């Protein structure tokens, strides 16, 4: 049942906010020509999409829950993409949004990306992290110390866990 709930959440949440809203509603207004830089959108979409899917898989099969705050994982997920950053779903979606801006060049898509980041960051600070601290205690505190929130750590060009 968890698999179906995760899949439904992926389709509704990611489909609505990462695809429908930016591509149907925000492709208007002032625009810039992004030129050859627009092609960076393709790896951003691929990397972002893979991060989102890998994260959903980890929540569903390693955490035995869903990314939905009303049905969170039963176990702390600190492996898979979560060993590199604490919020890989949000990072993946922000990469997708950035790709939309680069490809289409509408300023509204860039503003959507910025507002999404600010909203998600606030949600993490005010709700998600305090809730996870209460639920998982010392193991989550240790995870907070080991794993960065947004940007993975690199040493000598190598991604570190």
OpenMM code with the backbone's topology and positions (N, CA, C; nanometers):
from openmm import Vec3, app, unit

residues = "UNK UNK UNK UNK UNK UNK UNK UNK UNK UNK UNK UNK UNK UNK UNK UNK UNK UNK UNK UNK UNK UNK UNK UNK UNK UNK UNK UNK UNK UNK UNK UNK UNK UNK UNK UNK UNK UNK UNK UNK UNK UNK UNK UNK UNK UNK UNK UNK UNK UNK UNK UNK UNK UNK UNK UNK UNK UNK UNK UNK UNK UNK UNK UNK UNK UNK UNK UNK UNK UNK UNK UNK UNK UNK UNK UNK UNK UNK UNK UNK UNK UNK UNK UNK UNK UNK UNK UNK UNK UNK UNK UNK UNK UNK UNK UNK UNK UNK UNK UNK UNK UNK UNK UNK UNK UNK UNK UNK UNK UNK UNK UNK UNK UNK UNK UNK UNK UNK UNK UNK UNK UNK UNK UNK UNK UNK UNK UNK UNK UNK UNK UNK UNK UNK UNK UNK UNK UNK UNK UNK UNK UNK UNK UNK UNK UNK UNK UNK UNK UNK UNK UNK UNK UNK UNK UNK UNK UNK UNK UNK UNK".split()
positions = [
    Vec3(0.0826, -0.1199, 0.0000),
    Vec3(0.0000, 0.0000, 0.0000),
    Vec3(0.0869, 0.1262, 0.0000),
    Vec3(0.2000, 0.1212, 0.0724),
    Vec3(0.2901, 0.2358, 0.0787),
    Vec3(0.3409, 0.2729, -0.0598),
    Vec3(0.3676, 0.1739, -0.1426),
    Vec3(0.4162, 0.1988, -0.2777),
    Vec3(0.3136, 0.2801, -0.3558),
    Vec3(0.1872, 0.2440, -0.3440),
    Vec3(0.0826, 0.3152, -0.4170),
    Vec3(0.0647, 0.4576, -0.3657),
    Vec3(0.0738, 0.4745, -0.2344),
    Vec3(0.0624, 0.6096, -0.1778),
    Vec3(0.1794, 0.6962, -0.2225),
    Vec3(0.2987, 0.6397, -0.2245),
    Vec3(0.4165, 0.7134, -0.2704),
    Vec3(0.4026, 0.7511, -0.4171),
    Vec3(0.3583, 0.6567, -0.4972),
    Vec3(0.3404, 0.6813, -0.6401),
    Vec3(0.2344, 0.7889, -0.6649),
    Vec3(0.1251, 0.7812, -0.5929),
    Vec3(0.0194, 0.8818, -0.6058),
    Vec3(0.0715, 1.0201, -0.5660),
    Vec3(0.1455, 1.0252, -0.4562),
    Vec3(0.2039, 1.1519, -0.4120),
    Vec3(0.3024, 1.2053, -0.5158),
    Vec3(0.3828, 1.1187, -0.5733),
    Vec3(0.4781, 1.1590, -0.6766),
    Vec3(0.4045, 1.2193, -0.7963),
    Vec3(0.3004, 1.1534, -0.8405),
    Vec3(0.2262, 1.2012, -0.9567),
    Vec3(0.1582, 1.3345, -0.9281),
    Vec3(0.0942, 1.3449, -0.8129),
    Vec3(0.0206, 1.4678, -0.7814),
    Vec3(0.1158, 1.5815, -0.7473),
    Vec3(0.2016, 1.5603, -0.6488),
    Vec3(0.2903, 1.6671, -0.6011),
    Vec3(0.3923, 1.7084, -0.7068),
    Vec3(0.4726, 1.6127, -0.7501),
    Vec3(0.5766, 1.6456, -0.8472),
    Vec3(0.5153, 1.6832, -0.9814),
    Vec3(0.4133, 1.6114, -1.0228),
    Vec3(0.3492, 1.6419, -1.1494),
    Vec3(0.2875, 1.7803, -1.1517),
    Vec3(0.2220, 1.8157, -1.0448),
    Vec3(0.1565, 1.9466, -1.0382),
    Vec3(0.2572, 2.0598, -1.0249),
    Vec3(0.3450, 2.0505, -0.9242),
    Vec3(0.4321, 2.1642, -0.8929),
    Vec3(0.5619, 2.1688, -0.9732),
    Vec3(0.6091, 2.0543, -1.0227),
    Vec3(0.7336, 2.0559, -1.1001),
    Vec3(0.7076, 2.0597, -1.2502),
    Vec3(0.5900, 2.0158, -1.2934),
    Vec3(0.5632, 2.0143, -1.4372),
    Vec3(0.4474, 2.1058, -1.4769),
    Vec3(0.3279, 2.0788, -1.4260),
    Vec3(0.2110, 2.1527, -1.4727),
    Vec3(0.2194, 2.3024, -1.4444),
    Vec3(0.2389, 2.3402, -1.3190),
    Vec3(0.2395, 2.4834, -1.2843),
    Vec3(0.3462, 2.5600, -1.3620),
    Vec3(0.4727, 2.5175, -1.3580),
    Vec3(0.5710, 2.5974, -1.4306),
    Vec3(0.5526, 2.5967, -1.5820),
    Vec3(0.5126, 2.4840, -1.6372),
    Vec3(0.5066, 2.4761, -1.7833),
    Vec3(0.3753, 2.5276, -1.8419),
    Vec3(0.2671, 2.5197, -1.7686),
    Vec3(0.1387, 2.5662, -1.8217),
    Vec3(0.1070, 2.7091, -1.7788),
    Vec3(0.1425, 2.7437, -1.6580),
    Vec3(0.0993, 2.8729, -1.6052),
    Vec3(0.2072, 2.9809, -1.6062),
    Vec3(0.3323, 2.9421, -1.6058),
    Vec3(0.4373, 3.0418, -1.5865),
    Vec3(0.5150, 3.0760, -1.7130),
    Vec3(0.4764, 3.0218, -1.8240),
    Vec3(0.5462, 3.0536, -1.9484),
    Vec3(0.4819, 3.1764, -2.0125),
    Vec3(0.5011, 3.2880, -1.9460),
    Vec3(0.4471, 3.4144, -1.9969),
    Vec3(0.5280, 3.5282, -1.9374),
    Vec3(0.5037, 3.6459, -1.9872),
    Vec3(0.5713, 3.7638, -1.9345),
    Vec3(0.7078, 3.7849, -1.9959),
    Vec3(0.7886, 3.8684, -1.9296),
    Vec3(0.9220, 3.8998, -1.9835),
    Vec3(1.0081, 3.7748, -1.9973),
    Vec3(1.0903, 3.7785, -2.0992),
    Vec3(1.1709, 3.6616, -2.1319),
    Vec3(1.3099, 3.7070, -2.1748),
    Vec3(1.4082, 3.6223, -2.1456),
    Vec3(1.5424, 3.6491, -2.1972),
    Vec3(1.5832, 3.5337, -2.2879),
    Vec3(1.6709, 3.5621, -2.3778),
    Vec3(1.7234, 3.4575, -2.4660),
    Vec3(1.8421, 3.3943, -2.3941),
    Vec3(1.8321, 3.2669, -2.3624),
    Vec3(1.9388, 3.2005, -2.2874),
    Vec3(2.0441, 3.1391, -2.3788),
    Vec3(2.0189, 3.1387, -2.5088),
    Vec3(2.1190, 3.0919, -2.6052),
    Vec3(2.1635, 2.9496, -2.5811),
    Vec3(2.2927, 2.9272, -2.5973),
    Vec3(2.3493, 2.7937, -2.5853),
    Vec3(2.3398, 2.7414, -2.4411),
    Vec3(2.3294, 2.8326, -2.3440),
    Vec3(2.3160, 2.7936, -2.2029),
    Vec3(2.1865, 2.7147, -2.1807),
    Vec3(2.0889, 2.7366, -2.2677),
    Vec3(1.9618, 2.6651, -2.2558),
    Vec3(1.9823, 2.5138, -2.2544),
    Vec3(2.0839, 2.4660, -2.3232),
    Vec3(2.1085, 2.3222, -2.3294),
    Vec3(2.1489, 2.2628, -2.1948),
    Vec3(2.1891, 2.3466, -2.0997),
    Vec3(2.2158, 2.2971, -1.9638),
    Vec3(2.0884, 2.2472, -1.8965),
    Vec3(1.9738, 2.2890, -1.9492),
    Vec3(1.8461, 2.2444, -1.8934),
    Vec3(1.8333, 2.0925, -1.8992),
    Vec3(1.8816, 2.0325, -2.0050),
    Vec3(1.8639, 1.8878, -2.0224),
    Vec3(1.9322, 1.8081, -1.9107),
    Vec3(2.0615, 1.8324, -1.8802),
    Vec3(2.1182, 1.7577, -1.7667),
    Vec3(2.0533, 1.7952, -1.6331),
    Vec3(2.0086, 1.9205, -1.6185),
    Vec3(1.9398, 1.9577, -1.4945),
    Vec3(1.8094, 1.8796, -1.4801),
    Vec3(1.7349, 1.8659, -1.5890),
    Vec3(1.6107, 1.7882, -1.5846),
    Vec3(1.6384, 1.6420, -1.5543),
    Vec3(1.7387, 1.5856, -1.6183),
    Vec3(1.7703, 1.4437, -1.5991),
    Vec3(1.8189, 1.4190, -1.4558),
    Vec3(1.9157, 1.4981, -1.4112),
    Vec3(1.9696, 1.4807, -1.2753),
    Vec3(1.8612, 1.5059, -1.1715),
    Vec3(1.7853, 1.6140, -1.1894),
    Vec3(1.6773, 1.6457, -1.0954),
    Vec3(1.5723, 1.5367, -1.0908),
    Vec3(1.5308, 1.4886, -1.2083),
    Vec3(1.4303, 1.3820, -1.2129),
    Vec3(1.4786, 1.2539, -1.1487),
    Vec3(1.6034, 1.2167, -1.1762),
    Vec3(1.6594, 1.0959, -1.1147),
    Vec3(1.6714, 1.1100, -0.9633),
    Vec3(1.7085, 1.2296, -0.9167),
    Vec3(1.7166, 1.2519, -0.7714),
    Vec3(1.5802, 1.2355, -0.7058),
    Vec3(1.4777, 1.2923, -0.7686),
    Vec3(1.3421, 1.2817, -0.7131),
    Vec3(1.2989, 1.1351, -0.7096),
    Vec3(1.3188, 1.0633, -0.8180),
    Vec3(1.2764, 0.9227, -0.8225),
    Vec3(1.3548, 0.8365, -0.7235),
    Vec3(1.4865, 0.8581, -0.7146),
    Vec3(1.5693, 0.7824, -0.6207),
    Vec3(1.5263, 0.8110, -0.4773),
    Vec3(1.4948, 0.9364, -0.4490),
    Vec3(1.4517, 0.9753, -0.3147),
    Vec3(1.3179, 0.9121, -0.2793),
    Vec3(1.2239, 0.9135, -0.3728),
    Vec3(1.0950, 0.8488, -0.3482),
    Vec3(1.1153, 0.6999, -0.3231),
    Vec3(1.2033, 0.6370, -0.4007),
    Vec3(1.2322, 0.4956, -0.3819),
    Vec3(1.2872, 0.4710, -0.2405),
    Vec3(1.3815, 0.5557, -0.1973),
    Vec3(1.4422, 0.5404, -0.0646),
    Vec3(1.3371, 0.5569, 0.0454),
    Vec3(1.2519, 0.6567, 0.0337),
    Vec3(1.1470, 0.6770, 0.1348),
    Vec3(1.0539, 0.5562, 0.1409),
    Vec3(1.0178, 0.5053, 0.0251),
    Vec3(0.9210, 0.3963, 0.0186),
    Vec3(0.9791, 0.2645, 0.0673),
    Vec3(1.0983, 0.2281, 0.0177),
    Vec3(1.1509, 0.0943, 0.0448),
    Vec3(1.2497, 0.0872, 0.1610),
    Vec3(1.3185, 0.1975, 0.1909),
    Vec3(1.4107, 0.1970, 0.3051),
    Vec3(1.3444, 0.2547, 0.4297),
    Vec3(1.2608, 0.3561, 0.4107),
    Vec3(1.1966, 0.4207, 0.5246),
    Vec3(1.0588, 0.3676, 0.5562),
    Vec3(1.0034, 0.2854, 0.4669),
    Vec3(0.8708, 0.2259, 0.4851),
    Vec3(0.7636, 0.3325, 0.5087),
    Vec3(0.7660, 0.4343, 0.4244),
    Vec3(0.6669, 0.5415, 0.4308),
    Vec3(0.6686, 0.6166, 0.2996),
    Vec3(0.6193, 0.7386, 0.3029),
    Vec3(0.6156, 0.8212, 0.1833),
    Vec3(0.6784, 0.9574, 0.2150),
    Vec3(0.7077, 1.0380, 0.1138),
    Vec3(0.7566, 1.1736, 0.1388),
    Vec3(0.6472, 1.2670, 0.1908),
    Vec3(0.5226, 1.2248, 0.1864),
    Vec3(0.4105, 1.3052, 0.2335),
    Vec3(0.4210, 1.3245, 0.3851),
    Vec3(0.4243, 1.4490, 0.4330),
    Vec3(0.4362, 1.4718, 0.5777),
    Vec3(0.3282, 1.4028, 0.6610),
    Vec3(0.2114, 1.3765, 0.6017),
    Vec3(0.1054, 1.3076, 0.6758),
    Vec3(0.1281, 1.1567, 0.6860),
    Vec3(0.2185, 1.1032, 0.6056),
    Vec3(0.2499, 0.9604, 0.6063),
    Vec3(0.4015, 0.9419, 0.5921),
    Vec3(0.4776, 0.9936, 0.6895),
    Vec3(0.6239, 0.9926, 0.6763),
    Vec3(0.6820, 0.8531, 0.6945),
    Vec3(0.8098, 0.8372, 0.6584),
    Vec3(0.8765, 0.7086, 0.6796),
    Vec3(0.8766, 0.6690, 0.8274),
    Vec3(0.8728, 0.5396, 0.8494),
    Vec3(0.8758, 0.4870, 0.9866),
    Vec3(1.0184, 0.4843, 1.0401),
    Vec3(1.1152, 0.4774, 0.9490),
    Vec3(1.2564, 0.4720, 0.9865),
    Vec3(1.3293, 0.5901, 0.9251),
    Vec3(1.4343, 0.6358, 0.9928),
    Vec3(1.5161, 0.7448, 0.9412),
    Vec3(1.5865, 0.6987, 0.8138),
    Vec3(1.5686, 0.7740, 0.7069),
    Vec3(1.6329, 0.7408, 0.5797),
    Vec3(1.7598, 0.8250, 0.5687),
    Vec3(1.8742, 0.7574, 0.5800),
    Vec3(2.0037, 0.8259, 0.5737),
    Vec3(2.0947, 0.7605, 0.4703),
    Vec3(2.0361, 0.6806, 0.3819),
    Vec3(2.1130, 0.6159, 0.2768),
    Vec3(2.0548, 0.6565, 0.1420),
    Vec3(2.1082, 0.5979, 0.0355),
    Vec3(2.0651, 0.6402, -0.0975),
    Vec3(2.1052, 0.7860, -0.1171),
    Vec3(2.0207, 0.8661, -0.1763),
    Vec3(2.0566, 1.0069, -0.1987),
    Vec3(2.0673, 1.0853, -0.0680),
    Vec3(2.0064, 1.0330, 0.0378),
    Vec3(2.0060, 1.1014, 0.1672),
    Vec3(2.1405, 1.0925, 0.2396),
    Vec3(2.2353, 1.0194, 0.1852),
    Vec3(2.3685, 1.0180, 0.2464),
    Vec3(2.4522, 1.1352, 0.1958),
    Vec3(2.4046, 1.2042, 0.0906),
    Vec3(2.4781, 1.3178, 0.0338),
    Vec3(2.4187, 1.4531, 0.0740),
    Vec3(2.2867, 1.4635, 0.0719),
    Vec3(2.2165, 1.5851, 0.1161),
    Vec3(2.0913, 1.5423, 0.1903),
    Vec3(2.0484, 1.6263, 0.2840),
    Vec3(1.9324, 1.5914, 0.3653),
    Vec3(1.8007, 1.6090, 0.2906),
    Vec3(1.8013, 1.6842, 0.1838),
    Vec3(1.6767, 1.7163, 0.1141),
    Vec3(1.6879, 1.6918, -0.0371),
    Vec3(1.7188, 1.5685, -0.0779),
    Vec3(1.7410, 1.5459, -0.2213),
    Vec3(1.6166, 1.5638, -0.3080),
    Vec3(1.4974, 1.5414, -0.2544),
    Vec3(1.3775, 1.5650, -0.3347),
    Vec3(1.3695, 1.7128, -0.3700),
    Vec3(1.3870, 1.7978, -0.2702),
    Vec3(1.3790, 1.9421, -0.2952),
    Vec3(1.4918, 1.9877, -0.3875),
    Vec3(1.6105, 1.9338, -0.3686),
    Vec3(1.7229, 1.9703, -0.4567),
    Vec3(1.6902, 1.9287, -0.6000),
    Vec3(1.6384, 1.8072, -0.6176),
    Vec3(1.6023, 1.7595, -0.7506),
    Vec3(1.4970, 1.8472, -0.8163),
    Vec3(1.3953, 1.8836, -0.7413),
    Vec3(1.2892, 1.9678, -0.7966),
    Vec3(1.3431, 2.1067, -0.8309),
    Vec3(1.4300, 2.1616, -0.7477),
    Vec3(1.4881, 2.2931, -0.7775),
    Vec3(1.5770, 2.2871, -0.9017),
    Vec3(1.6448, 2.1741, -0.9234),
    Vec3(1.7213, 2.1571, -1.0471),
    Vec3(1.6283, 2.1545, -1.1687),
    Vec3(1.5167, 2.0865, -1.1550),
    Vec3(1.4176, 2.0828, -1.2635),
    Vec3(1.3660, 2.2235, -1.2924),
    Vec3(1.3309, 2.2981, -1.1880),
    Vec3(1.2830, 2.4356, -1.2060),
    Vec3(1.3883, 2.5220, -1.2744),
    Vec3(1.5140, 2.5068, -1.2330),
    Vec3(1.6227, 2.5838, -1.2943),
    Vec3(1.6350, 2.5495, -1.4419),
    Vec3(1.6171, 2.4221, -1.4746),
    Vec3(1.6181, 2.3805, -1.6145),
    Vec3(1.5056, 2.4451, -1.6941),
    Vec3(1.3866, 2.4548, -1.6330),
    Vec3(1.2750, 2.5218, -1.7011),
    Vec3(1.3120, 2.6658, -1.7365),
    Vec3(1.3721, 2.7361, -1.6397),
    Vec3(1.4106, 2.8753, -1.6662),
    Vec3(1.5143, 2.8831, -1.7780),
    Vec3(1.6164, 2.7993, -1.7705),
    Vec3(1.7210, 2.8052, -1.8723),
    Vec3(1.6670, 2.7725, -2.0117),
    Vec3(1.5759, 2.6771, -2.0199),
    Vec3(1.5254, 2.6363, -2.1504),
    Vec3(1.4302, 2.7397, -2.2100),
    Vec3(1.3365, 2.7875, -2.1269),
    Vec3(1.2331, 2.8766, -2.1784),
    Vec3(1.2664, 3.0252, -2.1633),
    Vec3(1.3479, 3.0599, -2.0618),
    Vec3(1.3931, 3.1973, -2.0440),
    Vec3(1.2930, 3.2932, -1.9819),
    Vec3(1.1814, 3.2458, -1.9324),
    Vec3(1.0831, 3.3352, -1.8703),
    Vec3(1.1241, 3.3687, -1.7274),
    Vec3(1.1246, 3.4965, -1.6964),
    Vec3(1.1617, 3.5414, -1.5624),
    Vec3(1.0673, 3.4840, -1.4570),
    Vec3(0.9412, 3.4622, -1.4948),
    Vec3(0.8458, 3.4057, -1.3989),
    Vec3(0.8907, 3.2665, -1.3524),
    Vec3(0.9580, 3.1919, -1.4391),
    Vec3(1.0082, 3.0601, -1.3994),
    Vec3(1.1232, 3.0728, -1.2993),
    Vec3(1.2068, 3.1733, -1.3173),
    Vec3(1.3145, 3.1976, -1.2204),
    Vec3(1.2566, 3.2407, -1.0859),
    Vec3(1.1568, 3.3289, -1.0900),
    Vec3(1.0932, 3.3730, -0.9651),
    Vec3(1.0247, 3.2555, -0.8944),
    Vec3(0.9625, 3.1678, -0.9708),
    Vec3(0.8992, 3.0484, -0.9152),
    Vec3(1.0034, 2.9620, -0.8440),
    Vec3(1.1187, 2.9481, -0.9066),
    Vec3(1.2275, 2.8697, -0.8474),
    Vec3(1.2732, 2.9310, -0.7159),
    Vec3(1.2930, 3.0608, -0.7158),
    Vec3(1.3391, 3.1310, -0.5944),
    Vec3(1.2343, 3.1214, -0.4846),
    Vec3(1.1083, 3.1472, -0.5181),
    Vec3(1.0017, 3.1395, -0.4174),
    Vec3(0.9841, 2.9965, -0.3657),
    Vec3(0.9986, 2.8989, -0.4542),
    Vec3(0.9895, 2.7590, -0.4111),
    Vec3(1.1014, 2.7272, -0.3122),
    Vec3(1.2225, 2.7729, -0.3424),
    Vec3(1.3340, 2.7489, -0.2514),
    Vec3(1.3069, 2.8130, -0.1149),
    Vec3(1.2634, 2.9382, -0.1142),
    Vec3(1.2373, 3.0073, 0.0126),
    Vec3(1.1257, 2.9382, 0.0912),
    Vec3(1.0213, 2.8949, 0.0213),
    Vec3(0.9120, 2.8253, 0.0887),
    Vec3(0.9555, 2.6922, 0.1468),
    Vec3(1.0282, 2.6143, 0.0688),
    Vec3(1.0749, 2.4837, 0.1143),
    Vec3(1.1748, 2.4996, 0.2288),
    Vec3(1.2643, 2.5956, 0.2161),
    Vec3(1.3633, 2.6177, 0.3218),
    Vec3(1.2938, 2.6543, 0.4535),
    Vec3(1.1940, 2.7396, 0.4459),
    Vec3(1.1179, 2.7766, 0.5657),
    Vec3(1.0463, 2.6552, 0.6240),
    Vec3(0.9844, 2.5743, 0.5382),
    Vec3(0.9152, 2.4539, 0.5830),
    Vec3(1.0115, 2.3596, 0.6545),
    Vec3(1.1305, 2.3442, 0.5987),
    Vec3(1.2312, 2.2570, 0.6593),
    Vec3(1.2711, 2.3070, 0.7973),
    Vec3(1.2999, 2.4371, 0.8069),
    Vec3(1.3456, 2.4936, 0.9344),
    Vec3(1.2364, 2.4954, 1.0406),
    Vec3(1.1144, 2.5275, 1.0013),
    Vec3(1.0069, 2.5466, 1.0981),
    Vec3(0.9287, 2.4201, 1.1306),
    Vec3(0.9223, 2.3253, 1.0387),
    Vec3(0.8431, 2.2060, 1.0635),
    Vec3(0.9234, 2.0761, 1.0534),
    Vec3(0.9845, 2.0551, 0.9384),
    Vec3(1.0421, 1.9236, 0.9097),
    Vec3(1.1549, 1.8844, 1.0057),
    Vec3(1.2556, 1.9705, 1.0209),
    Vec3(1.3676, 1.9339, 1.1079),
    Vec3(1.3266, 1.9211, 1.2547),
    Vec3(1.2466, 2.0146, 1.3096),
    Vec3(1.2036, 1.9937, 1.4492),
    Vec3(1.1219, 1.8652, 1.4678),
    Vec3(1.0377, 1.8327, 1.3701),
    Vec3(0.9570, 1.7110, 1.3791),
    Vec3(1.0456, 1.5870, 1.3755),
    Vec3(1.1438, 1.5854, 1.2863),
    Vec3(1.2335, 1.4707, 1.2765),
    Vec3(1.3230, 1.4579, 1.4000),
    Vec3(1.3617, 1.5702, 1.4602),
    Vec3(1.4400, 1.5650, 1.5845),
    Vec3(1.3594, 1.4980, 1.6942),
    Vec3(1.2313, 1.5340, 1.7047),
    Vec3(1.1457, 1.4718, 1.8070),
    Vec3(1.1248, 1.3233, 1.7782),
    Vec3(1.1061, 1.2890, 1.6532),
    Vec3(1.0743, 1.1503, 1.6180),
    Vec3(1.1944, 1.0567, 1.6273),
    Vec3(1.3113, 1.1023, 1.5785),
    Vec3(1.4264, 1.0127, 1.5688),
    Vec3(1.5382, 1.0442, 1.6670),
    Vec3(1.5280, 1.1548, 1.7406),
    Vec3(1.6219, 1.1871, 1.8474),
    Vec3(1.7674, 1.1944, 1.8072),
    Vec3(1.8518, 1.1235, 1.8832),
    Vec3(1.9972, 1.1305, 1.8675),
    Vec3(2.0439, 1.0855, 1.7292),
    Vec3(1.9762, 0.9866, 1.6709),
    Vec3(2.0196, 0.9416, 1.5381),
    Vec3(2.0004, 1.0526, 1.4345),
    Vec3(1.8938, 1.1302, 1.4480),
    Vec3(1.8733, 1.2419, 1.3545),
    Vec3(1.9714, 1.3548, 1.3825),
    Vec3(1.9997, 1.3799, 1.5099),
    Vec3(2.0985, 1.4835, 1.5463),
    Vec3(2.2346, 1.4500, 1.4842),
    Vec3(2.2741, 1.3238, 1.4909),
    Vec3(2.3998, 1.2816, 1.4287),
    Vec3(2.3960, 1.2982, 1.2781),
    Vec3(2.2817, 1.2661, 1.2196),
    Vec3(2.2632, 1.2818, 1.0754),
    Vec3(2.2776, 1.4289, 1.0355),
    Vec3(2.2198, 1.5192, 1.1151),
    Vec3(2.2311, 1.6630, 1.0876),
    Vec3(2.3768, 1.7083, 1.0850),
    Vec3(2.4583, 1.6494, 1.1704),
    Vec3(2.5997, 1.6880, 1.1778),
    Vec3(2.6804, 1.6312, 1.0607),
    Vec3(2.6412, 1.5157, 1.0124),
    Vec3(2.7172, 1.4480, 0.9060),
    Vec3(2.6801, 1.4922, 0.7641),
    Vec3(2.5534, 1.5237, 0.7434),
    Vec3(2.5035, 1.5438, 0.6066),
    Vec3(2.4542, 1.6874, 0.5884),
    Vec3(2.5033, 1.7570, 0.4850),
    Vec3(2.4593, 1.8945, 0.4616),
    Vec3(2.3142, 1.9006, 0.4121),
    Vec3(2.2514, 2.0146, 0.4357),
    Vec3(2.1107, 2.0319, 0.3990),
    Vec3(2.0911, 2.0403, 0.2480),
    Vec3(2.1726, 2.1203, 0.1796),
    Vec3(2.1468, 2.1494, 0.0387),
    Vec3(2.2566, 2.1082, -0.0589),
    Vec3(2.3812, 2.1310, -0.0252),
    Vec3(2.4905, 2.1119, -0.1205),
    Vec3(2.5820, 2.0000, -0.0710),
    Vec3(2.5986, 1.8948, -0.1520),
    Vec3(2.6858, 1.7849, -0.1083),
    Vec3(2.8294, 1.8324, -0.0915),
    Vec3(2.9016, 1.7635, -0.0053),
    Vec3(3.0425, 1.7967, 0.0181),
    Vec3(3.1301, 1.7244, -0.0834),
    Vec3(3.2278, 1.7979, -0.1331),
    Vec3(3.3256, 1.7407, -0.2248),
    Vec3(3.4640, 1.7629, -0.1660),
    Vec3(3.5507, 1.6660, -0.1826),
    Vec3(3.6887, 1.6809, -0.1430),
    Vec3(3.7748, 1.6331, -0.2584),
    Vec3(3.8584, 1.7199, -0.3089),
    Vec3(3.9459, 1.6883, -0.4225),
    Vec3(3.8657, 1.6366, -0.5419),
    Vec3(3.7494, 1.6983, -0.5652),
    Vec3(3.6675, 1.6611, -0.6798),
    Vec3(3.5868, 1.5346, -0.6613),
    Vec3(3.5904, 1.4740, -0.5415),
    Vec3(3.5189, 1.3489, -0.5163),
    Vec3(3.4063, 1.3762, -0.4180),
    Vec3(3.2887, 1.3257, -0.4490),
    Vec3(3.1740, 1.3381, -0.3603),
    Vec3(3.1973, 1.2521, -0.2378),
    Vec3(3.1837, 1.3125, -0.1184),
    Vec3(3.2054, 1.2334, 0.0043),
    Vec3(3.0731, 1.2059, 0.0719),
    Vec3(3.0702, 1.0935, 0.1395),
    Vec3(2.9493, 1.0518, 0.2115),
    Vec3(2.9552, 1.1017, 0.3529),
] * unit.nanometer
topology = app.Topology()
chain = topology.addChain("A")
for resn in residues:
    res = topology.addResidue(resn, chain)
    for name in ("N", "CA", "C"):
        topology.addAtom(name, app.Element.getBySymbol(name[0]), res)
